[in-house]
Amino acid sequence: ILERLFPTLLLFATAQLVTFFIGIFVALFLSRRYGGWLDKVIIGLAPTSAAPGWFYGIFLILLFAAMLKVLPFGGMVEAPPPTDRWSYTLSVLKHMTLPVVAQVVSSVFSTIYSWRTFFLIYSSEDYVEMAKAKGLSSGQIERRYVLRPTMPTILTSFTLLLISLWTGAIVLETVFSWPGLGRLVYHAINSYDTPIVVGTTVIYAYLLGL
């Protein structure tokens, strides 16, 4: 489990951090432009987040790996692995691109929609209108009166996402041949390796209970 932990954290922490920051900034932008064309596009795309990351991953592999041949089909690094550190890092980043994009696409629109709703709720409060009457800039209003009351909800959601990284995504890592916890659990299920399955489940339940 420890051997497979780092690849899973690397892949899914990157995807969740990208989703988190894109969601925050785009949701704030939409809360200032409620009802605009971009807001309507995000609302229309929010149901696409119902599909899991591996679903988009299959299409990304077909497009960028099979047809355009610009990115690898899967794995974590080239075979044989590069000897110098810089080439090794570039190889890992290249192999991470498709699974990270698949994971981001599968969750970013629903994340934006949810946080946009929270921001809109707090943006309509009386103390926000009072701050506008005082002449505060939009940035100050967002930091003091919109982001601050919504941070507990945002941090709770982000923490749950980080905890879920422990189990990874079994199907996504299998589709991209990523050597993480998800693929480990997949092989453990097929080979009836009970200690691995029980170990990952118990640790995930313990982290979730914290």
C-alpha positions as a Markdown table, in Angstrom:
| # | Residue | x | y | z |
|---|---|---|---|---|
| 1 | Ile | 0.0 | 0.0 | 0.0 |
| 2 | Leu | 2.8 | 2.4 | 0.9 |
| 3 | Glu | 4.6 | 1.7 | -2.4 |
| 4 | Arg | 1.5 | 2.6 | -4.4 |
| 5 | Leu | 0.5 | 5.6 | -2.2 |
| 6 | Phe | 2.8 | 8.2 | -3.8 |
| 7 | Pro | 1.6 | 7.7 | -7.5 |
| 8 | Thr | -2.0 | 8.0 | -6.4 |
| 9 | Leu | -1.3 | 11.1 | -4.3 |
| 10 | Leu | 0.6 | 12.7 | -7.2 |
| 11 | Leu | -2.1 | 12.1 | -9.7 |
| 12 | Phe | -5.2 | 12.9 | -7.8 |
| 13 | Ala | -3.8 | 15.6 | -5.6 |
| 14 | Thr | -2.8 | 17.4 | -8.8 |
| 15 | Ala | -6.2 | 16.9 | -10.3 |
| 16 | Gln | -8.0 | 18.1 | -7.2 |
| 17 | Leu | -5.8 | 21.1 | -6.7 |
| 18 | Val | -6.4 | 22.2 | -10.3 |
| 19 | Thr | -10.1 | 21.6 | -9.9 |
| 20 | Phe | -10.1 | 23.5 | -6.6 |
| 21 | Phe | -8.4 | 26.7 | -7.8 |
| 22 | Ile | -10.3 | 26.7 | -11.2 |
| 23 | Gly | -13.6 | 26.3 | -9.2 |
| 24 | Ile | -12.8 | 29.1 | -6.8 |
| 25 | Phe | -11.8 | 31.7 | -9.4 |
| 26 | Val | -14.4 | 30.8 | -12.0 |
| 27 | Ala | -17.2 | 30.7 | -9.4 |
| 28 | Leu | -16.2 | 34.1 | -8.0 |
| 29 | Phe | -16.2 | 35.4 | -11.6 |
| 30 | Leu | -19.6 | 34.0 | -12.3 |
| 31 | Ser | -21.1 | 35.4 | -9.1 |
| 32 | Arg | -20.2 | 38.8 | -10.3 |
| 33 | Arg | -21.8 | 38.2 | -13.7 |
| 34 | Tyr | -24.9 | 36.2 | -12.7 |
| 35 | Gly | -27.1 | 35.4 | -15.7 |
| 36 | Gly | -24.4 | 36.0 | -18.3 |
| 37 | Trp | -23.6 | 33.7 | -21.3 |
| 38 | Leu | -20.7 | 32.1 | -19.4 |
| 39 | Asp | -22.9 | 31.5 | -16.4 |
| 40 | Lys | -25.5 | 29.8 | -18.6 |
| 41 | Val | -22.8 | 27.6 | -20.3 |
| 42 | Ile | -21.5 | 26.4 | -16.9 |
| 43 | Ile | -25.1 | 25.6 | -15.8 |
| 44 | Gly | -25.6 | 23.7 | -19.0 |
| 45 | Leu | -22.3 | 21.8 | -18.6 |
| 46 | Ala | -22.8 | 20.9 | -14.9 |
| 47 | Pro | -24.7 | 17.7 | -15.6 |
| 48 | Thr | -21.6 | 16.4 | -17.5 |
| 49 | Ser | -19.9 | 15.9 | -14.1 |
| 50 | Ala | -22.2 | 13.0 | -13.5 |
| 51 | Ala | -19.9 | 10.9 | -15.7 |
| 52 | Pro | -16.8 | 9.5 | -14.0 |
| 53 | Gly | -13.3 | 10.4 | -14.9 |
| 54 | Trp | -12.5 | 7.1 | -16.7 |
| 55 | Phe | -15.4 | 7.8 | -19.1 |
| 56 | Tyr | -13.7 | 10.9 | -20.4 |
| 57 | Gly | -10.4 | 9.2 | -20.1 |
| 58 | Ile | -11.3 | 6.7 | -22.8 |
| 59 | Phe | -12.2 | 9.5 | -25.3 |
| 60 | Leu | -9.0 | 11.4 | -24.4 |
| 61 | Ile | -6.9 | 8.3 | -25.1 |
| 62 | Leu | -8.7 | 7.8 | -28.4 |
| 63 | Leu | -8.2 | 11.4 | -29.4 |
| 64 | Phe | -4.7 | 12.3 | -28.1 |
| 65 | Ala | -3.0 | 9.0 | -28.0 |
| 66 | Ala | -4.5 | 6.9 | -30.8 |
| 67 | Met | -5.4 | 9.5 | -33.4 |
| 68 | Leu | -3.1 | 12.5 | -32.8 |
| 69 | Lys | -0.3 | 10.5 | -31.2 |
| 70 | Val | 0.9 | 13.4 | -29.0 |
| 71 | Leu | 0.5 | 11.8 | -25.6 |
| 72 | Pro | 1.1 | 8.3 | -24.3 |
| 73 | Phe | -1.7 | 5.7 | -23.8 |
| 74 | Gly | -0.9 | 5.1 | -20.1 |
| 75 | Gly | 1.7 | 4.3 | -17.5 |
| 76 | Met | 3.6 | 6.7 | -15.3 |
| 77 | Val | 6.9 | 6.9 | -17.1 |
| 78 | Glu | 8.5 | 5.9 | -20.3 |
| 79 | Ala | 10.1 | 2.4 | -20.6 |
| 80 | Pro | 13.0 | 2.3 | -20.0 |
| 81 | Pro | 12.8 | 5.2 | -17.6 |
| 82 | Pro | 15.0 | 8.2 | -18.3 |
| 83 | Thr | 18.2 | 8.3 | -16.3 |
| 84 | Asp | 18.5 | 12.1 | -15.6 |
| 85 | Arg | 16.0 | 13.7 | -13.2 |
| 86 | Trp | 14.8 | 16.4 | -15.6 |
| 87 | Ser | 13.9 | 14.0 | -18.4 |
| 88 | Tyr | 12.2 | 11.7 | -15.8 |
| 89 | Thr | 10.1 | 14.6 | -14.5 |
| 90 | Leu | 9.0 | 15.6 | -18.0 |
| 91 | Ser | 8.1 | 12.0 | -18.7 |
| 92 | Val | 5.9 | 11.8 | -15.6 |
| 93 | Leu | 4.2 | 15.1 | -16.4 |
| 94 | Lys | 3.5 | 13.9 | -19.9 |
| 95 | His | 2.0 | 10.7 | -18.7 |
| 96 | Met | 0.0 | 12.6 | -16.1 |
| 97 | Thr | -1.7 | 14.9 | -18.6 |
| 98 | Leu | -4.5 | 12.7 | -19.8 |
| 99 | Pro | -5.6 | 11.2 | -16.4 |
| 100 | Val | -5.5 | 14.7 | -14.8 |
| 101 | Val | -7.5 | 16.3 | -17.5 |
| 102 | Ala | -10.0 | 13.4 | -17.4 |
| 103 | Gln | -10.4 | 13.8 | -13.6 |
| 104 | Val | -10.7 | 17.6 | -13.8 |
| 105 | Val | -13.3 | 17.5 | -16.6 |
| 106 | Ser | -15.4 | 15.0 | -14.7 |
| 107 | Ser | -15.7 | 17.3 | -11.6 |
| 108 | Val | -14.9 | 20.9 | -12.4 |
| 109 | Phe | -18.3 | 22.0 | -13.8 |
| 110 | Ser | -20.3 | 20.7 | -10.8 |
| 111 | Thr | -17.7 | 22.2 | -8.5 |
| 112 | Ile | -18.0 | 25.6 | -10.2 |
| 113 | Tyr | -21.8 | 25.4 | -10.1 |
| 114 | Ser | -21.9 | 24.5 | -6.4 |
| 115 | Trp | -19.5 | 27.2 | -5.2 |
| 116 | Arg | -21.1 | 29.8 | -7.5 |
| 117 | Thr | -24.4 | 29.1 | -5.7 |
| 118 | Phe | -22.8 | 29.6 | -2.3 |
| 119 | Phe | -21.1 | 32.8 | -3.5 |
| 120 | Leu | -24.4 | 34.1 | -4.9 |
| 121 | Ile | -26.2 | 33.4 | -1.6 |
| 122 | Tyr | -23.7 | 35.4 | 0.4 |
| 123 | Ser | -23.3 | 38.1 | -2.2 |
| 124 | Ser | -27.0 | 39.0 | -1.7 |
| 125 | Glu | -26.7 | 39.6 | 2.0 |
| 126 | Asp | -27.4 | 43.0 | 3.5 |
| 127 | Tyr | -23.8 | 43.5 | 4.8 |
| 128 | Val | -22.5 | 43.0 | 1.3 |
| 129 | Glu | -24.8 | 45.8 | 0.1 |
| 130 | Met | -23.6 | 47.9 | 3.0 |
| 131 | Ala | -20.0 | 47.3 | 2.0 |
| 132 | Lys | -20.7 | 48.3 | -1.6 |
| 133 | Ala | -22.4 | 51.5 | -0.3 |
| 134 | Lys | -19.2 | 52.2 | 1.7 |
| 135 | Gly | -17.2 | 52.2 | -1.5 |
| 136 | Leu | -15.2 | 49.1 | -1.0 |
| 137 | Ser | -13.7 | 47.5 | -4.1 |
| 138 | Ser | -15.1 | 44.2 | -5.5 |
| 139 | Gly | -11.9 | 42.4 | -4.4 |
| 140 | Gln | -12.2 | 43.6 | -0.8 |
| 141 | Ile | -15.9 | 42.6 | -0.7 |
| 142 | Glu | -15.2 | 39.1 | -2.1 |
| 143 | Arg | -12.3 | 38.5 | 0.4 |
| 144 | Arg | -14.0 | 39.9 | 3.5 |
| 145 | Tyr | -17.7 | 39.3 | 3.0 |
| 146 | Val | -18.1 | 36.5 | 0.4 |
| 147 | Leu | -15.1 | 34.1 | 0.7 |
| 148 | Arg | -14.8 | 34.3 | 4.5 |
| 149 | Pro | -18.3 | 32.9 | 5.4 |
| 150 | Thr | -18.1 | 30.3 | 2.7 |
| 151 | Met | -14.6 | 29.0 | 3.6 |
| 152 | Pro | -15.8 | 26.4 | 6.1 |
| 153 | Thr | -18.0 | 24.7 | 3.4 |
| 154 | Ile | -15.2 | 24.9 | 0.8 |
| 155 | Leu | -12.5 | 23.6 | 3.2 |
| 156 | Thr | -14.8 | 20.7 | 4.3 |
| 157 | Ser | -15.4 | 19.8 | 0.7 |
| 158 | Phe | -11.8 | 20.0 | -0.2 |
| 159 | Thr | -10.8 | 17.9 | 2.9 |
| 160 | Leu | -13.2 | 15.2 | 1.9 |
| 161 | Leu | -11.7 | 15.2 | -1.6 |
| 162 | Leu | -8.2 | 14.8 | -0.1 |
| 163 | Ile | -9.3 | 11.9 | 2.1 |
| 164 | Ser | -10.8 | 10.2 | -0.9 |
| 165 | Leu | -7.4 | 10.2 | -2.6 |
| 166 | Trp | -6.5 | 7.2 | -0.4 |
| 167 | Thr | -8.6 | 4.9 | -2.4 |
| 168 | Gly | -7.8 | 6.5 | -5.7 |
| 169 | Ala | -10.0 | 5.7 | -8.6 |
| 170 | Ile | -9.9 | 2.0 | -9.4 |
| 171 | Val | -11.2 | 2.2 | -13.0 |
| 172 | Leu | -9.4 | 5.4 | -13.9 |
| 173 | Glu | -6.0 | 4.0 | -12.8 |
| 174 | Thr | -6.7 | 0.7 | -14.6 |
| 175 | Val | -7.7 | 2.5 | -17.8 |
| 176 | Phe | -4.5 | 4.6 | -17.8 |
| 177 | Ser | -2.3 | 1.8 | -16.3 |
| 178 | Trp | -1.3 | 4.1 | -13.5 |
| 179 | Pro | 0.5 | 2.2 | -10.8 |
| 180 | Gly | -1.4 | 3.6 | -7.8 |
| 181 | Leu | -3.7 | 2.4 | -5.1 |
| 182 | Gly | -6.7 | 2.0 | -7.3 |
| 183 | Arg | -4.9 | -0.3 | -9.7 |
| 184 | Leu | -3.5 | -2.2 | -6.7 |
| 185 | Val | -7.0 | -2.8 | -5.3 |
| 186 | Tyr | -8.2 | -3.9 | -8.7 |
| 187 | His | -5.5 | -6.6 | -8.9 |
| 188 | Ala | -6.1 | -7.5 | -5.3 |
| 189 | Ile | -9.8 | -8.1 | -6.0 |
| 190 | Asn | -9.1 | -10.2 | -9.0 |
| 191 | Ser | -6.5 | -12.3 | -7.1 |
| 192 | Tyr | -8.5 | -12.5 | -3.9 |
| 193 | Asp | -5.8 | -10.7 | -1.9 |
| 194 | Thr | -7.9 | -10.0 | 1.1 |
| 195 | Pro | -5.3 | -8.2 | 3.3 |
| 196 | Ile | -4.9 | -5.5 | 0.6 |
| 197 | Val | -8.6 | -5.0 | 0.1 |
| 198 | Val | -9.3 | -4.9 | 3.8 |
| 199 | Gly | -6.3 | -2.7 | 4.6 |
| 200 | Thr | -7.2 | 0.0 | 2.1 |
| 201 | Thr | -10.9 | -0.1 | 3.1 |
| 202 | Val | -10.2 | 0.2 | 6.9 |
| 203 | Ile | -7.7 | 3.0 | 6.4 |
| 204 | Tyr | -10.0 | 5.0 | 4.2 |
| 205 | Ala | -12.9 | 4.5 | 6.7 |
| 206 | Tyr | -10.6 | 5.6 | 9.6 |
| 207 | Leu | -9.5 | 8.8 | 7.7 |
| 208 | Leu | -13.1 | 9.5 | 6.8 |
| 209 | Gly | -14.2 | 9.1 | 10.5 |
| 210 | Leu | -11.6 | 11.6 | 11.6 |
